[in-house]
Amino acid sequence: MTVGFRVISEDKKTSARVSELRVGDKVITTPAFMPVGTQASVKGQTPAEVKEAGHKIICMNAYHLMLRPGVNTIKMLGGLHLFMGWGGMILTDSGGFQVYSMAPISEITEEGVKFTSHIDGGEVFLTPELSVRVQEEMGTDIAMSLDVCPAYTENRSEIERACELTHGWAERCLATKSNDSMALFGIIQGGVLMDLREQSANVITSMDFDGYALGGLSVGEPLDRRMEVADAMSAHLPADKPRYIMGVGFPDEILRFVSMGYDLFDCVLPTRCGRNALAFTRKGLLNLRKSEYRYDTLPIEDDCKCPACSNFSRGYIAHLFRAGEMLAPRLTSLHNLYHYGWLFDRIRDSICKNNFLNFRDEFLRNYKR
């Protein structure tokens, strides 16, 4: 068995914890943030820059990569790690969310989902078995089981059906997995309906996955419901396996989820915000398109060690955005990745020193969304 997980330190005042996740010859320390590299690229950044920003794991999307460039191309070019020049850990989402959010769906059955490719219009039939085989052949470190992610607005009967399909597909994903050096995580669904969430958690955690994920959040539900679901579900997740909350989020949310005992996080926010002139700071988001920064000689954030803050002023980067220069979104995205790297380094350090609650509360006092 080449997948291992052990808790290193637990906060005495919250459920926050520092753990070690080992998959094959790769090791990360959690809580950890996964920058999103949907197309095997964290937008605008080289793998070396992502690593330098403090990240050791990247989240990619098997759905997109299966369609383009395709599994055979990735295999011919040495697998995902060699393909993109990334020596760290890779988690691939099965693509369940994208199938339902992006593609015109012809049919969803117990067998799988038939959909139209958003690239060439061809018909694709994705089954749990194919999803796992694709992720194994690409050479990912952590694969996700194929699931049905219902919209927040779906009625109860549709969410119940999504859970039933997710549970059946999870069993088939486990049965298909053949690579012991790849981890496979199961996904809990149920929308914001607490009884369905509990049922899903009980079913999925009864299966021997290498880790468990909370899916179907950050899909339009109110923040208080998201927090309520995440808090309640944390009690249903085994303490001896990694806990992954999918698709979140903002720093203030992340700190609350860490308090609940979650270990892994992914979100497009650092690079999406960076492309739109929004820079994360300890006091909140800074919009570099605002006129007040035109003559600002300060860096985006004092004491930040990123290349943007070490070399350039807010005024210069604001100029680059107004001029439409490619360097502007690149620098701001890189700063945001450094900010998330700093945040998670402080989270882990404060947990080990049993000072997490103080760090969290001080951060939240100063942070404005």
Residue frames relative to the residue before (quaternion, step in Angstrom):
aa qw qx qy qz dx dy dz
M 1.0000 0.0000 0.0000 0.0000 0.00 0.00 0.00
T 0.1050 -0.8330 0.5424 0.0308 3.59 -0.60 1.10
V 0.5863 0.5016 -0.3970 0.4970 3.57 1.22 0.49
G 0.0898 0.8129 -0.5676 0.0951 3.58 -0.70 1.06
F 0.0570 -0.7826 0.6198 0.0126 3.54 -1.19 0.62
R 0.1007 0.7891 -0.6021 0.0684 3.56 -0.90 0.91
V 0.4143 -0.6892 0.5425 0.2432 3.54 -1.08 0.80
I 0.2712 -0.7862 0.5419 0.1208 3.57 -0.80 1.07
S 0.8054 -0.0487 0.0942 0.5832 3.56 0.90 -0.96
E 0.1393 -0.7850 0.5999 0.0671 3.57 -1.07 0.80
D 0.4504 -0.6731 0.5180 0.2752 3.55 -0.97 0.89
K 0.4342 -0.7371 0.4609 0.2359 3.57 -0.90 0.89
K 0.7402 0.4169 -0.2259 0.4767 3.61 1.18 -0.42
T 0.7526 0.2085 -0.1521 0.6058 3.58 1.28 -0.23
S 0.5872 -0.5596 0.4318 0.3944 3.58 -1.27 -0.21
A 0.3578 0.7467 -0.4881 0.2760 3.58 1.26 0.22
R 0.0085 0.8046 -0.5925 0.0387 3.57 -1.06 0.73
V 0.2799 -0.6996 0.6273 0.1969 3.52 -1.31 0.45
S 0.0060 0.8167 -0.5735 0.0635 3.56 -0.79 1.04
E 0.3392 -0.7004 0.5869 0.2236 3.51 -1.37 0.23
L 0.1036 -0.7797 0.6167 0.0300 3.56 -0.82 1.07
R 0.0704 -0.8035 0.5910 -0.0100 3.54 -0.69 1.16
V 0.0396 0.7673 -0.6383 0.0485 3.56 -0.87 1.02
G 0.8038 -0.0518 -0.0184 0.5923 3.56 -0.37 1.23
D 0.7773 -0.2924 0.2336 0.5058 3.57 -0.79 -1.04
K 0.6010 0.5617 -0.3542 0.4447 3.59 1.27 0.20
V 0.0841 -0.7936 0.6026 0.0015 3.56 -1.03 0.89
I 0.0071 -0.7641 0.6445 0.0274 3.56 -1.06 0.79
T 0.3353 -0.7008 0.5886 0.2237 3.53 -1.29 0.45
T 0.1816 -0.7886 0.5813 0.0846 3.56 -0.86 0.98
P 0.4448 -0.0759 -0.8908 -0.0532 1.59 -2.38 0.82
A 0.0607 -0.8015 0.5948 -0.0133 3.54 -1.02 0.90
F 0.2925 -0.7309 0.5932 0.1684 3.52 -1.16 0.74
M 0.2198 -0.7703 0.5882 0.1105 3.55 -1.02 0.87
P 0.3053 -0.7175 0.5926 0.2020 3.61 -0.52 1.08
V 0.4095 -0.7286 0.4987 0.2298 3.56 -1.02 0.79
G 0.0157 -0.7730 0.6336 -0.0265 3.54 -0.86 1.09
T 0.1843 -0.8547 0.4725 0.1102 3.54 0.67 1.18
Q 0.7925 0.2677 -0.1184 0.5350 3.58 0.81 -1.04
A 0.6052 -0.5475 0.3300 0.4744 3.59 1.16 0.65
S 0.6894 0.3652 -0.2927 0.5529 3.55 1.10 0.81
V 0.2960 -0.6962 0.6219 0.2025 3.57 -0.88 0.95
K 0.5081 -0.7353 0.3310 0.3028 3.53 -0.24 1.33
G 0.8629 0.1297 -0.1350 0.4695 3.51 -0.80 1.16
Q 0.7194 0.4274 -0.2321 0.4959 3.60 1.26 -0.15
T 0.4169 -0.6643 0.5504 0.2864 3.54 -1.16 0.60
P 0.6372 -0.5189 0.3883 0.4169 3.61 -1.17 0.38
A 0.6282 0.5394 -0.3416 0.4446 3.59 1.01 -0.75
E 0.6552 0.5063 -0.3133 0.4650 3.59 1.02 -0.75
V 0.6251 0.5286 -0.3350 0.4664 3.57 1.04 -0.76
K 0.6527 0.5044 -0.3057 0.4756 3.57 0.98 -0.85
E 0.6620 0.5134 -0.3025 0.4546 3.58 0.92 -0.91
A 0.6362 0.5299 -0.3198 0.4607 3.58 1.18 -0.58
G 0.6406 -0.5826 0.3011 0.3993 3.57 1.29 -0.03
H 0.5947 0.5888 -0.3551 0.4165 3.57 1.25 0.25
K 0.1801 -0.8091 0.5562 0.0593 3.56 -0.98 0.94
I 0.7489 0.2604 -0.1785 0.5827 3.58 1.28 0.07
I 0.1492 -0.7772 0.6091 0.0518 3.56 -1.05 0.88
C 0.3015 -0.7319 0.5851 0.1763 3.56 -1.15 0.72
M 0.0514 -0.7914 0.6091 -0.0025 3.58 -0.80 1.06
N 0.4044 -0.7253 0.5130 0.2173 3.55 -1.31 0.12
A 0.3740 -0.7629 0.4883 0.1991 3.55 -0.47 1.24
Y 0.5824 0.5863 -0.3709 0.4237 3.60 1.10 -0.66
H 0.7045 0.4534 -0.2707 0.4742 3.58 0.75 -1.03
L 0.7061 0.4744 -0.2763 0.4472 3.58 0.86 -0.94
M 0.5887 0.5629 -0.3623 0.4532 3.59 1.15 -0.55
L 0.7100 0.4423 -0.2503 0.4875 3.56 1.03 -0.83
R 0.7900 -0.0706 0.0734 0.6046 3.58 1.07 -0.73
P 0.5104 -0.2204 -0.8212 0.1285 1.61 -1.43 2.07
G 0.5984 -0.5472 0.3660 0.4567 3.60 1.26 -0.24
V 0.6321 -0.5741 0.3738 0.3622 3.53 -1.18 0.67
N 0.6634 0.5251 -0.3233 0.4238 3.60 0.86 -0.91
T 0.6406 0.5198 -0.3281 0.4602 3.58 0.97 -0.80
I 0.6606 0.5007 -0.3099 0.4656 3.58 0.91 -0.90
K 0.6447 0.5122 -0.3198 0.4688 3.60 0.98 -0.81
M 0.6638 0.5128 -0.3065 0.4500 3.60 0.92 -0.92
L 0.7277 0.4037 -0.2285 0.5053 3.57 1.15 -0.63
G 0.7184 -0.5287 0.2223 0.3936 3.55 1.20 0.63
G 0.6084 -0.5348 0.3662 0.4580 3.60 1.25 0.09
L 0.7453 -0.4616 0.2506 0.4108 3.55 -1.27 0.44
H 0.6718 0.5232 -0.3224 0.4137 3.60 0.84 -0.93
L 0.7043 0.4235 -0.2645 0.5047 3.60 0.86 -0.92
F 0.5831 0.6118 -0.3560 0.3988 3.56 1.06 -0.82
M 0.8151 0.2257 -0.1062 0.5229 3.59 0.85 -0.94
G 0.4849 -0.7011 0.4194 0.3120 3.59 1.25 0.04
W 0.4850 0.6477 -0.4305 0.3998 3.56 1.10 0.77
G 0.2267 -0.8163 0.5212 0.1027 3.57 -0.61 1.15
G 0.5769 0.6037 -0.3710 0.4063 3.57 1.27 -0.12
M 0.7103 -0.4299 0.3406 0.4413 3.53 -1.33 -0.27
I 0.1646 -0.7695 0.6110 0.0866 3.56 -1.21 0.63
L 0.0972 -0.7393 0.6636 0.0609 3.54 -1.05 0.90
T 0.1170 -0.7848 0.6041 0.0737 3.57 -0.91 0.89
D 0.3508 -0.6865 0.5959 0.2250 3.53 -0.96 0.92
S 0.5589 -0.6349 0.4218 0.3265 3.56 -1.04 0.77
G 0.5024 -0.6506 0.4283 0.3752 3.57 1.17 -0.52
G 0.3492 0.7666 -0.4819 0.2411 3.56 1.25 0.10
F 0.6690 0.5023 -0.3086 0.4527 3.57 0.88 -0.92
Q 0.6772 0.4971 -0.3025 0.4503 3.59 0.91 -0.90
V 0.5992 0.5701 -0.3649 0.4275 3.57 1.01 -0.77
Y 0.7565 0.4018 -0.2096 0.4715 3.56 0.88 -0.95
S 0.7143 0.4472 -0.2684 0.4666 3.59 1.12 -0.53
M 0.7792 0.3700 -0.1751 0.4747 3.58 1.08 -0.69
A 0.7893 0.3883 -0.1803 0.4401 3.56 0.82 -0.96
P 0.4775 -0.6132 0.5305 0.3386 3.57 -1.11 0.64
I 0.2277 -0.8137 0.5253 0.1007 3.57 -0.54 1.17
S 0.3236 -0.7415 0.5564 0.1894 3.53 -0.89 0.94
E 0.8073 -0.1443 0.1665 0.5475 3.54 0.82 -0.98
I 0.0993 -0.7480 0.6521 0.0735 3.56 -1.11 0.78
T 0.0468 0.7938 -0.6023 0.0702 3.55 -0.72 1.09
E 0.7060 -0.4072 0.3355 0.4725 3.55 -1.28 -0.12
E 0.6309 0.5597 -0.3338 0.4211 3.58 1.11 -0.61
G 0.7216 -0.3468 0.2706 0.5346 3.57 0.99 -0.81
V 0.5137 -0.6260 0.4836 0.3322 3.53 -1.22 -0.49
K 0.2168 -0.7512 0.6143 0.1068 3.52 -0.96 0.98
F 0.1066 0.8134 -0.5621 0.1049 3.57 -0.68 1.03
T 0.4898 -0.6464 0.5104 0.2858 3.52 -1.35 0.30
S 0.4677 -0.6857 0.4834 0.2783 3.56 -0.79 1.04
H 0.3944 -0.7170 0.5241 0.2358 3.57 -0.94 0.90
I 0.6161 0.5577 -0.3431 0.4378 3.59 1.28 -0.11
D 0.8461 0.0548 0.0058 0.5301 3.58 0.67 -1.06
G 0.5466 -0.6511 0.3877 0.3563 3.59 1.25 0.10
G 0.4650 0.6917 -0.4400 0.3342 3.57 1.26 0.05
E 0.4854 -0.6588 0.4929 0.2958 3.54 -1.24 0.47
V 0.0685 -0.7872 0.6129 -0.0017 3.55 -0.92 0.98
F 0.1380 -0.7663 0.6213 0.0877 3.56 -1.00 0.84
L 0.0993 -0.8206 0.5628 -0.0015 3.54 -0.36 1.29
T 0.0857 -0.7881 0.6095 0.0077 3.55 -0.70 1.15
P 0.6544 -0.4859 0.3759 0.4409 3.61 -1.19 0.23
E 0.6428 0.5331 -0.3211 0.4466 3.57 1.00 -0.84
L 0.6717 0.4866 -0.2983 0.4724 3.58 0.90 -0.92
S 0.6224 0.5598 -0.3400 0.4285 3.58 0.97 -0.83
V 0.6855 0.4659 -0.2854 0.4813 3.60 0.89 -0.91
R 0.6542 0.5152 -0.3243 0.4489 3.60 0.91 -0.87
V 0.6273 0.5369 -0.3323 0.4558 3.58 0.99 -0.82
Q 0.6922 0.4731 -0.2859 0.4640 3.58 0.85 -0.93
E 0.6270 0.5202 -0.3348 0.4734 3.60 1.06 -0.71
E 0.7007 0.4820 -0.2794 0.4456 3.58 0.83 -0.97
M 0.6301 0.5245 -0.3363 0.4634 3.58 1.12 -0.57
G 0.4465 -0.7201 0.4293 0.3127 3.58 1.21 -0.46
T 0.2695 0.7717 -0.5324 0.2200 3.57 1.05 0.69
D 0.4717 -0.6539 0.5077 0.3034 3.57 -1.26 0.33
I 0.7847 0.1011 -0.0388 0.6104 3.57 1.00 -0.87
A 0.1301 -0.7866 0.6019 0.0439 3.57 -0.70 1.13
M 0.2985 -0.7306 0.5855 0.1855 3.54 -1.22 0.58
S 0.4876 -0.6476 0.4961 0.3110 3.56 -1.07 0.74
L 0.5367 -0.6113 0.4733 0.3379 3.56 -1.19 0.57
D 0.0042 -0.8156 0.5765 -0.0495 3.55 -0.83 1.02
V 0.3894 -0.6566 0.5778 0.2886 3.54 -1.35 0.05
C 0.1409 -0.8005 0.5808 0.0444 3.56 -0.59 1.17
P 0.1938 -0.8129 0.5373 0.1133 3.62 -0.19 1.21
A 0.5424 -0.6009 0.4743 0.3461 3.54 -1.18 0.57
Y 0.6275 -0.5458 0.4021 0.3829 3.56 -1.20 0.55
T 0.7020 0.4910 -0.2597 0.4458 3.57 1.08 -0.74
E 0.4583 0.6941 -0.4539 0.3197 3.62 1.22 -0.10
N 0.4791 -0.6589 0.4951 0.3019 3.56 -1.16 0.62
R 0.7363 -0.4511 0.2771 0.4214 3.55 -1.29 0.30
S 0.6665 0.5171 -0.3224 0.4294 3.59 0.85 -0.90
E 0.6543 0.4982 -0.3174 0.4722 3.60 1.03 -0.73
I 0.6483 0.4999 -0.3221 0.4755 3.59 1.03 -0.72
E 0.6095 0.5369 -0.3447 0.4706 3.59 1.07 -0.70
R 0.6605 0.4962 -0.3067 0.4727 3.58 0.95 -0.87
A 0.6250 0.5359 -0.3385 0.4557 3.59 1.00 -0.79
C 0.6502 0.5092 -0.3115 0.4700 3.58 1.00 -0.82
E 0.6498 0.5236 -0.3211 0.4478 3.59 0.89 -0.90
L 0.6736 0.4778 -0.2985 0.4784 3.58 0.91 -0.89
T 0.6349 0.5387 -0.3246 0.4487 3.58 0.95 -0.87
H 0.6736 0.4968 -0.2981 0.4589 3.59 0.94 -0.88
G 0.6677 0.4920 -0.3013 0.4704 3.58 0.93 -0.86
W 0.6651 0.4954 -0.3011 0.4708 3.55 0.96 -0.82
A 0.5989 0.5697 -0.3621 0.4308 3.60 1.06 -0.68
E 0.6386 0.5222 -0.3210 0.4653 3.59 0.96 -0.86
R 0.6879 0.4823 -0.2845 0.4617 3.56 0.92 -0.89
C 0.6020 0.5438 -0.3563 0.4636 3.58 1.10 -0.64
L 0.6558 0.5099 -0.3072 0.4643 3.58 0.92 -0.89
A 0.6731 0.5050 -0.2940 0.4533 3.56 0.95 -0.88
T 0.6716 0.5129 -0.2876 0.4509 3.59 1.14 -0.62
K 0.5760 0.6291 -0.3798 0.3582 3.57 1.02 -0.78
S 0.0471 -0.8262 0.5612 -0.0162 3.57 -0.81 1.04
N 0.6531 0.5114 -0.3026 0.4694 3.59 1.26 -0.25
D 0.2970 -0.7951 0.5054 0.1554 3.59 -0.34 1.24
S 0.6659 0.4910 -0.3142 0.4656 3.59 1.18 -0.37
M 0.6316 0.4499 -0.3430 0.5301 3.59 1.30 0.29
A 0.3365 -0.7227 0.5668 0.2079 3.57 -0.96 0.87
L 0.1331 -0.7658 0.6232 0.0862 3.56 -1.21 0.58
F 0.1716 -0.7957 0.5780 0.0581 3.56 -0.77 1.11
G 0.3243 -0.7149 0.5861 0.2003 3.54 -1.17 0.71
I 0.2938 -0.7733 0.5457 0.1339 3.56 -1.16 0.65
I 0.2803 -0.7500 0.5848 0.1302 3.54 -0.95 1.02
Q 0.0932 -0.7878 0.6077 0.0376 3.57 -0.92 0.95
G 0.2882 0.7834 -0.5262 0.1623 3.59 -1.25 -0.29
G 0.4390 -0.7104 0.4573 0.3057 3.58 1.26 0.14
V 0.6752 -0.4364 0.3553 0.4768 3.57 -0.96 -0.90
L 0.4497 0.6586 -0.4637 0.3860 3.57 1.26 0.46
M 0.3809 -0.7970 0.4165 0.2152 3.55 -0.19 1.31
D 0.6532 0.5101 -0.3409 0.4437 3.60 0.94 -0.75
L 0.6592 0.4856 -0.3145 0.4803 3.61 1.03 -0.72
R 0.6064 0.5412 -0.3507 0.4652 3.57 1.07 -0.66
E 0.6699 0.4961 -0.3035 0.4615 3.58 0.89 -0.90
Q 0.6338 0.5187 -0.3292 0.4700 3.58 0.99 -0.81
S 0.6711 0.4994 -0.2980 0.4598 3.56 0.90 -0.94
A 0.6397 0.5228 -0.3255 0.4599 3.58 0.97 -0.83
N 0.6623 0.5072 -0.3092 0.4565 3.58 0.93 -0.86
V 0.6672 0.4959 -0.3042 0.4652 3.58 0.97 -0.85
I 0.7132 0.4657 -0.2742 0.4463 3.58 0.73 -1.04
T 0.7014 0.4571 -0.2887 0.4645 3.62 0.91 -0.81
S 0.5588 0.5721 -0.4044 0.4437 3.60 1.24 -0.13
M 0.6371 0.4785 -0.3171 0.5143 3.58 1.30 -0.26
D 0.4755 -0.7198 0.4447 0.2408 3.55 -1.00 0.88
F 0.0808 0.7895 -0.5960 0.1222 3.55 0.41 1.26
D 0.5571 -0.6067 0.4538 0.3399 3.56 -1.28 0.36
G 0.7800 -0.0301 0.0160 0.6248 3.56 1.29 -0.31
Y 0.2977 -0.7614 0.5562 0.1494 3.55 -1.26 0.36
A 0.1715 -0.8036 0.5680 0.0476 3.53 -0.94 0.99
L 0.3061 -0.6995 0.6157 0.1945 3.50 -1.23 0.65
G 0.0590 -0.8244 0.5627 -0.0138 3.55 -0.37 1.28
G 0.7290 0.4807 -0.2924 0.3899 3.53 -1.32 -0.06
L 0.5694 0.5329 -0.4188 0.4652 3.59 1.16 0.55
S 0.7517 0.3148 -0.2951 0.4987 3.56 -1.29 0.37
V 0.5062 0.6192 -0.4360 0.4126 3.56 1.00 0.88
G 0.7866 -0.3271 0.1515 0.5013 3.56 1.12 0.69
E 0.5175 0.6461 -0.4211 0.3707 3.58 1.25 -0.16
P 0.5921 -0.5633 0.4227 0.3917 3.63 -1.14 0.50
L 0.6255 -0.5785 0.3773 0.3630 3.56 -1.11 0.72
D 0.6632 0.5136 -0.3306 0.4326 3.60 0.91 -0.82
R 0.6377 0.5035 -0.3355 0.4767 3.61 1.07 -0.63
R 0.6087 0.5520 -0.3449 0.4537 3.57 1.05 -0.76
M 0.6729 0.4919 -0.2860 0.4728 3.56 0.91 -0.94
E 0.6383 0.5401 -0.3209 0.4448 3.56 0.99 -0.85
V 0.6710 0.4886 -0.2941 0.4738 3.57 0.91 -0.94
A 0.6783 0.5022 -0.3013 0.4437 3.58 0.82 -0.98
D 0.6563 0.5139 -0.3122 0.4557 3.57 0.95 -0.85
A 0.6782 0.4884 -0.2948 0.4633 3.58 0.90 -0.92
M 0.6944 0.4981 -0.2852 0.4340 3.59 0.92 -0.87
S 0.5583 0.6245 -0.4004 0.3715 3.59 1.09 -0.57
A 0.6411 0.5318 -0.3222 0.4498 3.59 1.10 -0.65
H 0.6808 0.4889 -0.2844 0.4654 3.60 1.20 -0.43
L 0.6285 0.5525 -0.3348 0.4333 3.59 1.25 -0.19
P 0.5260 -0.6584 0.4311 0.3225 3.61 -0.83 0.94
A 0.4779 -0.6918 0.4695 0.2695 3.56 -0.98 0.86
D 0.7041 0.4785 -0.2649 0.4529 3.58 1.17 -0.51
K 0.6747 0.4051 -0.3019 0.5381 3.59 1.25 0.37
P 0.5644 -0.5978 0.4320 0.3708 3.61 -1.12 0.53
R 0.2406 -0.7574 0.5976 0.1065 3.54 -1.16 0.80
Y 0.0909 -0.8158 0.5705 -0.0271 3.54 -0.61 1.20
I 0.1046 -0.7689 0.6280 0.0591 3.59 -0.74 1.04
M 0.3123 -0.8326 0.4406 0.1226 3.52 -0.36 1.34
G 0.8678 0.2377 -0.1483 0.4105 3.52 -1.18 0.75
V 0.6412 0.4648 -0.3500 0.5003 3.61 1.17 0.33
G 0.8971 -0.2431 -0.0321 -0.3676 1.58 -2.11 1.22
F 0.7670 -0.2889 0.2898 0.4943 3.46 -1.27 -0.65
P 0.6483 -0.5588 0.3435 0.3866 3.61 -1.07 0.66
D 0.6634 0.5052 -0.3285 0.4437 3.61 0.92 -0.79
E 0.6268 0.5111 -0.3341 0.4840 3.60 1.10 -0.65
I 0.6447 0.5485 -0.3248 0.4219 3.55 0.88 -0.97
L 0.6524 0.5197 -0.3230 0.4471 3.59 0.90 -0.86
R 0.6527 0.4944 -0.3181 0.4778 3.59 1.02 -0.72
F 0.6583 0.4993 -0.3145 0.4673 3.59 1.00 -0.78
V 0.6011 0.5384 -0.3543 0.4726 3.60 1.06 -0.68
S 0.6252 0.5505 -0.3290 0.4447 3.58 1.02 -0.81
M 0.6784 0.4907 -0.2763 0.4720 3.57 1.17 -0.64
G 0.6103 -0.5927 0.3393 0.4015 3.59 1.26 -0.17
Y 0.4461 0.6805 -0.4720 0.3393 3.60 1.20 0.33
D 0.3487 -0.7900 0.4895 0.1211 3.52 -1.09 0.89
L 0.8114 0.2102 -0.0650 0.5415 3.57 0.94 -0.90
F 0.0490 -0.7932 0.6060 -0.0331 3.54 -1.07 0.89
D 0.0081 0.7723 -0.6343 -0.0342 3.56 -1.18 0.57
C 0.1512 0.7796 -0.6005 0.0936 3.57 -1.13 0.57
V 0.4610 -0.6795 0.5048 0.2665 3.55 -1.18 0.64
L 0.4196 0.7733 -0.4283 0.2064 3.60 1.24 -0.31
P 0.6505 0.5308 -0.3725 0.3954 3.68 0.72 -0.81
T 0.7532 0.3636 -0.2217 0.5013 3.59 0.86 -0.88
R 0.6184 0.5310 -0.3623 0.4521 3.62 1.00 -0.64
C 0.6635 0.4758 -0.3047 0.4905 3.58 0.92 -0.85
G 0.6361 0.5500 -0.3290 0.4298 3.57 0.97 -0.84
R 0.6589 0.5024 -0.3083 0.4673 3.58 1.01 -0.78
N 0.7376 0.3853 -0.2106 0.5130 3.57 1.22 -0.46
A 0.6012 -0.6332 0.3209 0.3669 3.56 1.19 0.74
L 0.5267 0.6113 -0.4181 0.4171 3.59 1.18 0.51
A 0.0972 -0.8142 0.5724 0.0037 3.55 -0.59 1.19
F 0.3773 -0.7150 0.5443 0.2241 3.56 -0.93 0.93
T 0.0211 0.7580 -0.6518 0.0158 3.53 -1.09 0.86
R 0.6731 -0.4961 0.3513 0.4212 3.57 -1.26 0.14
K 0.6910 0.4398 -0.2770 0.5023 3.58 1.25 -0.28
G 0.7163 -0.3923 0.2517 0.5193 3.58 1.27 -0.01
L 0.7166 -0.4372 0.3229 0.4371 3.54 -1.31 -0.22
L 0.1896 -0.7564 0.6203 0.0846 3.51 -1.10 0.87
N 0.2293 -0.7917 0.5565 0.1045 3.60 -0.64 1.15
L 0.2680 -0.8202 0.4899 0.1241 3.55 -0.24 1.30
R 0.5647 0.5813 -0.3983 0.4296 3.59 1.23 -0.03
K 0.5269 0.6384 -0.4177 0.3747 3.60 1.20 -0.27
S 0.5742 -0.6370 0.4016 0.3214 3.55 -1.01 0.87
E 0.5834 0.6186 -0.3725 0.3719 3.60 1.11 -0.57
Y 0.6963 0.4644 -0.2806 0.4699 3.61 1.18 -0.41
R 0.3993 0.7548 -0.4571 0.2488 3.60 1.27 -0.08
Y 0.7966 0.2295 -0.1088 0.5485 3.59 0.99 -0.82
D 0.3850 0.7462 -0.4612 0.2868 3.58 1.25 0.41
T 0.2538 -0.8031 0.5259 0.1185 3.58 -0.64 1.12
L 0.5305 0.6407 -0.4056 0.3789 3.59 1.26 -0.15
P 0.5162 -0.5784 0.5042 0.3804 3.58 -1.23 0.31
I 0.7006 -0.4204 0.3291 0.4735 3.58 -1.24 0.17
E 0.7923 -0.0923 0.0698 0.5990 3.57 0.97 -0.87
D 0.4772 -0.6560 0.5058 0.2934 3.55 -0.94 0.90
D 0.8263 0.2425 -0.2020 0.4665 3.56 -1.19 0.71
C 0.5076 0.6047 -0.4543 0.4128 3.62 1.21 0.11
K 0.3234 -0.7872 0.5045 0.1458 3.57 -0.86 1.01
C 0.4154 0.7272 -0.4688 0.2808 3.61 1.22 0.11
P 0.6536 -0.5290 0.3596 0.4045 3.64 -1.16 0.42
A 0.6195 0.5453 -0.3539 0.4401 3.60 1.05 -0.67
C 0.7337 0.4205 -0.2363 0.4785 3.58 0.80 -1.01
S 0.6470 0.5339 -0.3197 0.4406 3.59 1.11 -0.59
N 0.8151 0.3043 -0.1096 0.4806 3.57 1.11 -0.63
F 0.8161 0.2581 -0.0894 0.5093 3.59 1.07 -0.63
S 0.4399 -0.6833 0.5232 0.2567 3.54 -1.25 0.53
R 0.6490 -0.4772 0.4135 0.4244 3.53 -1.32 0.24
G 0.6441 0.5471 -0.3211 0.4275 3.56 0.98 -0.87
Y 0.6579 0.5034 -0.3141 0.4638 3.58 0.99 -0.81
I 0.6807 0.4731 -0.2998 0.4722 3.58 0.86 -0.92
A 0.6029 0.5416 -0.3524 0.4680 3.60 1.09 -0.69
H 0.6250 0.5289 -0.3255 0.4730 3.60 1.04 -0.78
L 0.6506 0.5243 -0.3235 0.4440 3.59 0.91 -0.88
F 0.6424 0.5070 -0.3293 0.4709 3.59 1.00 -0.76
R 0.6667 0.4964 -0.3150 0.4581 3.60 0.89 -0.85
A 0.6997 0.4614 -0.2590 0.4800 3.56 1.11 -0.71
G 0.4485 -0.7126 0.4381 0.3147 3.58 1.26 -0.15
E 0.3512 0.7559 -0.4836 0.2671 3.57 1.15 0.56
M 0.5516 -0.6447 0.4302 0.3083 3.57 -1.00 0.89
L 0.5962 0.6022 -0.3633 0.3872 3.56 1.11 -0.65
A 0.5877 0.6195 -0.3700 0.3660 3.60 1.08 -0.68
P 0.7297 0.3916 -0.2707 0.4908 3.65 0.63 -0.95
R 0.6019 0.5627 -0.3666 0.4321 3.58 1.11 -0.59
L 0.6868 0.4788 -0.2857 0.4663 3.58 0.86 -0.95
T 0.6851 0.4842 -0.2999 0.4542 3.59 0.88 -0.89
S 0.6289 0.5177 -0.3337 0.4745 3.59 1.03 -0.73
L 0.6547 0.5057 -0.3167 0.4639 3.57 0.96 -0.86
H 0.6132 0.5300 -0.3475 0.4716 3.59 1.01 -0.75
N 0.6688 0.5086 -0.3098 0.4451 3.59 0.87 -0.92
L 0.6332 0.5139 -0.3329 0.4735 3.59 1.03 -0.72
Y 0.6316 0.5086 -0.3262 0.4857 3.59 1.03 -0.72
H 0.6301 0.5367 -0.3398 0.4467 3.58 0.99 -0.80
Y 0.6734 0.4698 -0.2976 0.4871 3.60 0.92 -0.87
G 0.6159 0.5349 -0.3475 0.4624 3.58 1.05 -0.67
W 0.6414 0.5114 -0.3068 0.4827 3.57 1.02 -0.86
L 0.6550 0.5322 -0.3196 0.4308 3.58 0.87 -0.97
F 0.7196 0.4374 -0.2688 0.4675 3.59 0.80 -0.94
D 0.5841 0.5478 -0.3759 0.4663 3.59 1.12 -0.50
R 0.6671 0.4864 -0.2891 0.4846 3.58 0.99 -0.85
I 0.6078 0.5505 -0.3508 0.4522 3.58 1.04 -0.74
R 0.6954 0.4714 -0.2826 0.4629 3.57 0.78 -1.03
D 0.6620 0.5147 -0.3079 0.4495 3.57 0.92 -0.91
S 0.6863 0.4860 -0.2957 0.4530 3.60 0.90 -0.89
I 0.6098 0.5290 -0.3594 0.4682 3.61 1.08 -0.61
C 0.6724 0.5020 -0.3012 0.4530 3.58 0.87 -0.94
K 0.7171 0.4072 -0.2399 0.5123 3.59 1.14 -0.63
N 0.4096 -0.7343 0.4384 0.3175 3.57 1.36 0.13
N 0.5268 0.6086 -0.4094 0.4295 3.52 1.05 0.90
F 0.3043 0.8056 -0.4743 0.1831 3.57 1.26 0.28
L 0.6505 0.5362 -0.3332 0.4223 3.59 0.87 -0.91
N 0.6491 0.5069 -0.3171 0.4703 3.58 0.98 -0.81
F 0.6541 0.5055 -0.3123 0.4680 3.57 0.95 -0.89
R 0.6559 0.5206 -0.3122 0.4487 3.58 0.88 -0.95
D 0.7123 0.4700 -0.2743 0.4433 3.57 0.73 -1.05
E 0.6391 0.5097 -0.3305 0.4718 3.59 1.02 -0.73
F 0.6384 0.5229 -0.3239 0.4627 3.58 0.97 -0.84
L 0.6934 0.4849 -0.2814 0.4526 3.57 0.85 -0.97
R 0.6030 0.5570 -0.3611 0.4425 3.60 1.08 -0.61
N 0.7469 0.4146 -0.2113 0.4751 3.57 0.99 -0.84
Y 0.6643 0.5497 -0.2921 0.4139 3.57 1.19 -0.57
K 0.0575 -0.7766 0.6271 0.0180 3.55 -0.95 0.94
R 0.4728 -0.6979 0.4671 0.2667 3.58 -0.73 1.11
